[in-house]
Structure formats: structure tokens, C-alpha cells
Amino acid sequence: MRMNILIIYVIKTLLLPLSGLLIIGISGLYLLNRHRRFAMMLLSFSLLMLWLLSLPLVTKYLAATQEIYPPLTNKALEKFSAQAIVILGGGLRKPALEYGQQATVKDNTLVRVRYGALLAKRTHLPLLVSGGKVLNSKLPSEAEIMSDILNNEFHQPVRWQEQRSRNTAENAYYTQKILHREDIQRILLVTHALHMRRAVEQFEQQGLQVLAAPTEFLSGPGEVDVFSFLPSIKALKNNSSVIHEIMGRAWYKLRY
């Protein structure tokens, strides 16, 4: 099973920018002497897409196609009557030198944990953290480390740890099994705004009622200025994340 996940991660990496565009560009260079016209098309396409995907302005509008859930409001919170808060893991960083070479959460996970802790403090709802061991079974699960951070750094106790999942679909499947035993059907779901659409789809497929609690929006009403048209590594990373979500939703339609 771990090999299947590894293969999926490798294929995903090769299809996404930057790898996908580099493969197209290198193919163009290889064919330059034999099929010059076609090679120039490949090179032009790879360079054009690399430039477009490195623009912050493209991030703003491309992310808006996936970030369909607005920020959580007090009115929505009161109307929904949630029974629990579910926080999804977003990856581990290992080894973390400053933490004695121990694994800790990536920035993506920490953003979700922080917002989940804020909601827990505000609502006094019980917390469930979801995330297993994806590629390295020797490391702690994401849920274990998230729980430690919530308990010890944010002082918000975690009631349940879901430690078996390796992707969003499994987050939903195994979380539902835990909450079903507790007779819980209505949850606040915490993840990135960009990831929320896919996450809600999977959790609702498991029969849970979901109120989206998205964090860290890439789209939004921010001003368009000169820097919106200047290439940046951050924009390339963000646009790659958007494409990852688009591909992920398409794959989930076929797989799940």
C-alpha cells in the first residue's frame, strides 16, 4: 500500500509545475535538430506557462476558481450548531534540526492547527485531528504531532486522534468512523481555503454535515499593483498548489 502511495506522489510531482514544464522544455531542446518547428512550440509553451504561473495576479484569479467557501462568520457558526471541530493535517517536516532532529509539522499544518485552536477556544467544541503516516512508517503520525502542539503550545485539549489516513479521502473515511461512535454528525472542518472544496466533498460523501472553516486564502480583494505582474517564486508555488487541487479533484472523481 505504501508503494502505491509513493507511485502516486511521484506521478503527481512529475505532472505539476515545475517538473512538468521542465520535462516539456527539455523535450523541446532534445527535438530541436530533428523537428525544429515542433520543438520551438514545446519550448515556447513551457516558457510562457512558467512565466504566467509565476505571476501573483494569476494566483489571485486562478485560486478563486477553487476557493468557493467564504471565511467562517459568527452568524453561520451559531446557525449550524456544530458538535466537533476537525482539523486536517498538511504534512510533516523532518528532520527539524531546531527540534533535536525530530519531526514536526509543516507550515501548512501549523496554519490549520492555529486556526483550529482559535475556533476551539471560541466555541468550546471538542477537537479531532486527522493525519496518518504517509510515506515513512517510522515517524509519528501527523495526528500525534498536531495533538502535542495543540495540547502543549495552544493549550487546547484534543479528544480524538485519527492516525490512519494518508490523503483527504481517507481523512474523511476514518474520521467518520470515529465520530459515528460518538453520535456526531455536524462538524466544523478546518483546512486551507484552497483545499476546502475537495475536503468538503469527501466528508459529505461519508454522511457528515460540514460547515467549512477555511484558512489562508490565496484569492481575495487584495489590491492589484505593479508587483502583481512581476514573477515570483511564491506565486509559482501558490499556482502549483492551485493546479494540484484541480488535478486532485479530477482524480478523486475517478477514484472515489
Secondary structure, DSSP 8 states (H G I E B T S, - for coil): -HHHHHHHHHHHHHHSTTHHHHHHHHHHHHTTTTSHHHHHHHHHHHHHHHHHTT-HHHHHHHHHTT--S----HHHHHHH--SEEEEE---EEEEEGGGTTEEEE-HHHHHHHHHHHHHHHHH---EEEE---SS-TTS--HHHHHHHHHHHTS---EEEEE---SSHHHHHHHHHHHHHHTT--EEEEEEEHHHHHHHHHHHHHTT-EEEEEEES-SSSS----GGGGS--HHHHHHHHHHHHHHHHHHHHHHH-
